[in-house]
């Protein structure tokens, strides 16, 4: 048995030789592998071109949604413009509401700020606007005379120089403007302006109503909106609201300060050199300063033309020098100091925003475009992580507490509902 076992154990194992693969099959397989690339449908989206295509499609979708939103807002200007104005004005008045709430109730604080601003700003604004309207024909007449006199002076100056000016082109432009002003189309436009008074009053009433509710319940409205956001994004939403509040409020308060300084400086110069219509011109400078970069300059040019026709070229040069000095003071001192935190935008961005706003919504778009772009940029900085380490500001602490209390109430309701269901099952 031992020998048998030994012989059995020493018996060589039978090894199977690998089956020979036909050369034709091997060659065809290798040839097929080399000829057919490793191509899959998912590879279309993972390579560089695929990723670029996905990003392009996403940009197209976002652009289409943005265009749809802009078109919808342009179609609903009766609602959009009063709402935007109410948001900006309420942001400017909100610090006063917060201070009054420490003494009075929210309702009384809102009424005090609303009625006070309506009496002060509305009364002063109405008086200023009507004073300009009463003197507007004289202003236009003097400005046209000043332009004609300036044109004659330029013609006389250029007549002595080897530079030719085509007077026919200037006359053609003047005739075109004059023909439009005396045409029936201009009269129809005036009638349309009168018919638009009802729409203006409707928008004004809507603006006042929205403004009051923002002053009364602005924090509650924002807290309700924030409570619907995901919890891990809630801090950014609160911080975004605070940055937009500061930007809007700081822009309005800073612009009003700059406009007052511009108007006082130019009006004082006009009074010193005894230019007629100095007060209406100062009012135009103040109102024009709410359009950045161009408003105060255009108003200053108007004052210079009127000074030219009423007081002569020497006084006009003095007025022009004062306009340049005031603009330099505004650009180099007032803007960096007063509006550094509110308007942190490059001049090119401001100019492009003004152009886009004017094309889309006229003078109202020119006034609203810059603060909207500034607030949007402040919100973008929050969501891109540039203010990641900033704590929730004190101005939004109340909103944060309201959101947390709202969430606590919802959690308590869910807990009570769960306890009721558990007790019902136990009784069953």
Residue pairs with C-beta under 8 A, 6 or more apart in sequence:
43 50
44 50
45 51
45 53
45 54
70 360
73 80
74 360
74 361
77 361
78 199
78 202
78 203
78 206
79 206
81 203
81 361
81 364
81 368
82 203
82 204
82 206
82 207
82 210
83 210
84 368
84 372
85 207
85 211
85 368
86 207
86 210
86 211
86 214
87 214
87 248
88 248
88 251
88 252
88 368
88 371
89 117
89 211
89 252
90 211
90 214
90 215
90 218
91 244
91 245
91 248
91 249
91 252
92 248
92 249
92 252
92 253
93 113
93 117
93 215
93 249
94 215
94 218
94 245
94 249
95 249
96 113
97 109
97 110
97 113
97 215
98 395
100 108
100 109
100 112
100 113
101 109
103 109
104 112
106 216
106 217
107 216
109 215
110 212
110 215
110 216
113 215
114 211
114 212
114 215
118 208
128 283
128 286
128 287
131 279
131 280
131 283
132 139
132 280
132 283
132 284
132 287
135 277
135 280
136 280
138 277
139 277
139 280
139 281
139 284
139 302
139 306
142 276
142 277
142 305
142 306
142 309
142 310
143 302
143 305
143 306
145 309
146 304
146 305
146 306
146 307
146 308
146 309
146 316
147 305
149 308
149 309
150 305
150 308
151 170
153 313
154 165
155 165
155 167
158 164
158 165
180 186
213 221
214 221
219 398
219 399
219 402
220 402
222 241
222 399
223 399
223 402
223 403
223 406
224 406
226 234
226 237
226 238
226 241
226 399
226 403
227 403
227 406
227 407
229 237
231 407
234 403
235 392
236 382
236 383
238 392
238 396
238 399
238 400
238 403
239 382
239 387
239 390
239 392
239 393
239 396
240 378
240 379
240 382
240 383
241 396
241 399
242 392
242 393
242 395
242 396
243 375
243 378
243 379
243 381
243 382
243 387
244 375
244 378
244 379
245 395
246 341
246 342
246 378
246 395
247 342
247 371
247 374
247 375
247 378
248 371
248 375
249 342
250 339
250 341
250 342
250 343
251 339
251 342
251 343
251 370
251 371
251 374
252 371
254 338
254 339
254 342
254 343
255 289
255 290
255 292
255 339
257 334
257 338
258 289
258 330
258 334
258 335
258 338
258 339
259 285
259 286
259 287
259 289
259 290
259 296
260 286
261 326
261 329
261 330
261 334
262 285
262 286
262 289
262 296
262 326
262 327
262 330
263 282
263 283
263 285
263 286
263 289
264 282
265 322
265 325
265 326
265 329
266 281
266 282
266 285
266 299
266 300
266 303
266 319
266 322
266 323
266 326
267 278
267 279
267 281
267 282
267 285
269 318
269 319
269 322
270 278
270 281
270 282
270 303
270 307
270 319
271 278
273 307
273 311
273 315
273 318
273 319
274 311
275 281
275 303
275 306
275 307
275 310
275 311
275 315
275 319
276 306
276 310
277 306
281 299
281 302
281 303
281 306
284 299
284 302
284 303
285 296
285 299
285 300
285 303
287 295
287 299
288 295
288 296
288 298
288 299
289 295
289 296
289 299
290 367
291 354
291 363
291 366
291 367
292 343
292 350
292 354
292 370
293 347
293 350
293 351
293 354
294 354
296 326
296 327
296 330
297 323
297 327
300 319
300 320
300 323
300 326
300 327
301 323
303 319
303 323
304 316
304 319
304 320
304 323
305 316
307 315
307 316
307 318
307 319
308 315
308 316
335 343
342 374
343 350
343 370
343 374
344 374
344 377
344 378
345 353
345 370
345 373
345 374
345 377
349 373
350 370
350 373
353 369
353 370
353 372
353 373
354 366
354 369
354 370
356 365
356 369
357 365
357 366
357 367
357 368
357 369
357 370
358 365
358 366
358 369
359 365
361 368
381 387
392 400
